[in-house]
């Protein structure tokens, strides 16, 4: 039995981040009989971003804190729900790491270390860290599974392109989540890497509900529309208000900080007031209509075969979000990627046929498991 360390955004209080971490942990344990630990690393940027009240470092952030304090009970409840989920489902390393330099000797605990999935190679996010490129691993096999750059090219935007090329050259095997990531790595590092599914997509609905207790009864009573994203701007709020009025259904949102900060009640958007990945799955499962701007929103909409739409809300000549486009193209679901203007002309309750997506997933899962097979074989070769 191999002991594998996973380094990912497991400590992000974000449904997609936590569920992808749990999925890869479970796959390696159940299918490959590995002993798995999530390396309990969370840098200062990540800890501050997901704290109940992030420390303000400028006047704008101070104003945000004042607004968030008006709903402090819900913010604390949300924080607690994610923490409890982590404690219940994750197999965490006993040692906690807050700085990248503290990871220097942790490779001695494992036979191999895997980074990914999620946007761990996004150099522009607030919790970005070179540690996720496994630059601290010198003597053990190291792999990247279905990593994402978050639509930010580190070779061009960071000013440290050669550093990232060296990091990638030192990896034993790499797979990515999006076409742009594949293209950039080939262009700048000369490495042709495969596309693999985000770990959440390696399980179907029934398998997921054996892993996570989502409950039997719907958390929200009656029919409803669920909007899922980490953020919500005024354009989307007004659109959701229009959708609610058109179909006679309430709209629910589950990010307490954003709901409070953006005063979503003005547009009659309701806060769910229950939180965590298990709650998220329950709400997706029972939604009448699911609207999202999130990759993992699309993922779980597909898993649960929900009637969903992905909003293309980019303003600059409507550029496409490569994270969403790559995934939806793979599943033959690009018809569900629309601008707000297009969505207003569309019957949003139109039934969605998932037969093509399900057939595509059979092949994509096979390719993804083959890549993990290669990881396990490479670990064996290096013992």
Secondary structure, 3 states (H helix, E strand, C coil): CCEEEEECCCCCCCHHHHHHHHHHHHHHHHCCCCEEEEEEECCHHHHHHCCCCCCCCCHHHHHHHHHHHHHHHHHHHHHHHHHHHHHHHCCEEEEEECCHHHHCCHHHHCCEEEECCCCCCCCCCCCCCHHHHCCCCCCCEEEEEEECCCCCCHHHHCCCHHHHHHHHHCCCEEEECCHHHHHHHHHHHCCCCEECCCHHHHCCHHHHHHHCCCCCCCCCCCCEEEEECCCCCHHHHHHHHHHHHHHCCEEEECCHHHHHHCCHHHHCEEECCCCCHHHHHHHHHHCCEEEECCHHHHHHHHHCCCCEEEECCCCCCCCCCHHHHHHHHHCCCHHHEECHHHHCCCCCCCCCCCHHHHHHHHHHHHHHHHHHHHHHHHHHHCC
